[in-house]
Amino acid sequence: MNAALLVGIAALPLVLYYAAGFAFYRIAVARTKKGFLDTDPSLPSSPADANLSDWWSAQDKREERLFSADGLGLVADRLPSSGKPEFAAILVHGYTGTGPTMKRYARLLRERFDCDLLLPDLRGHGRSEGSYIGFGLRDAEDLRLWIDRLIEPAAPDLPIVLFGVSMGAAAVLTASGSELPPNVRCVVSDCGYSDAREILAYKAKKLFGLPRFPAVDALVSTTAILARYDLAEACPRRAVARTRLPILFIHGGADDFVPPRMADELFEAAAGPKELFVVPEAGHAQSYQTAGEAYAGRVAAFIRAALQASASASDR
């Protein structure tokens, strides 16, 4: 057996490893159509809400744009308040969503507060540029830029609330563990995952019957090469252990897309003031639709208490 053949045989496992990583990258991370979500039974469908669409169409909106640290054009919808806002909220959508998919939560806040709202399209989604999905990690970096945009010189003391759903929840939780301006007062996390690698392993097994090795391990390596970020760092559980911001964790007890145990993991890890609100019968991202006013009231009460607490602390 010649030397070239021996080298080829020895290299075969590595070739297969990266081939698996590239294939999984195309499915999970690259900006491609995610057809597998259309048949995923753990994603309940939501009926069209004409009233919600009418509400969104009637809002005074303007498009905001900025560039990420790595030069991507990012786009958001901004809904300015009618007067001096009580706070501004950044509403962050989930995997494959866009800013407007958060309009249900925008209406929730607008019905209870006079607030400024910002609904960004995350990198790799909607109108924003980017060839890959950030899994909350790169998105958290971009959120800091949107925070700075909201507290530009015209509103240096504006309180800010971060509110995310699913991967958007992972983004706001990850951002909470970084150095943020004191304007950021609290975080609402609805059905967020505790660790990107763990949720990817869970979905790879559930949807495709793939084991964690080599699927997720190869994906981590491929993502580092193609998207230049480390999926191992996309860990909201570690981030919340570094923050003192108040966090409201919300999860559906019947969520089979992001398992409820991840909410427990996040809640246990959080170092600051925290609350856990579980809607027993709700599926993934369905807690508001399922619980209705109980959900809306809990969110509003949490935000109000967090703003009052921060105001009292600043007066001391």
Sequence and secondary structure as in RCSB ss.txt:
>XXXX:A:sequence
MNAALLVGIAALPLVLYYAAGFAFYRIAVARTKKGFLDTDPSLPSSPADANLSDWWSAQDKREERLFSADGLGLV
ADRLPSSGKPEFAAILVHGYTGTGPTMKRYARLLRERFDCDLLLPDLRGHGRSEGSYIGFGLRDAEDLRLWIDRL
IEPAAPDLPIVLFGVSMGAAAVLTASGSELPPNVRCVVSDCGYSDAREILAYKAKKLFGLPRFPAVDALVSTTAI
LARYDLAEACPRRAVARTRLPILFIHGGADDFVPPRMADELFEAAAGPKELFVVPEAGHAQSYQTAGEAYAGRVA
AFIRAALQASASASDR
>XXXX:A:secstr
  HHHHHHHHHHHHHHHHHHHHHHHHHHTBSS  GGGGG TTS      HHHHHHHHHS  EEEEEE TTS EEE
EEEE  SSS S EEEEE  TT  GGGGHHHHHHHHHH   EEEEEE TTSTTS  SB  TTHHHHHHHHHHHHHH
TSTT TT  EEEEEETHHHHHHHHHHTS   TTEEEEEEES  S HHHHHHHHHHHHH   HHHHHHHHHHHHHH
HT S GGG  HHHHHTT  S EEEEEETT SSS THHHHHHHHH  SSEEEEEETT  TT HHHHHTHHHHHHHH
HHHHHHHHHHHHHHH 
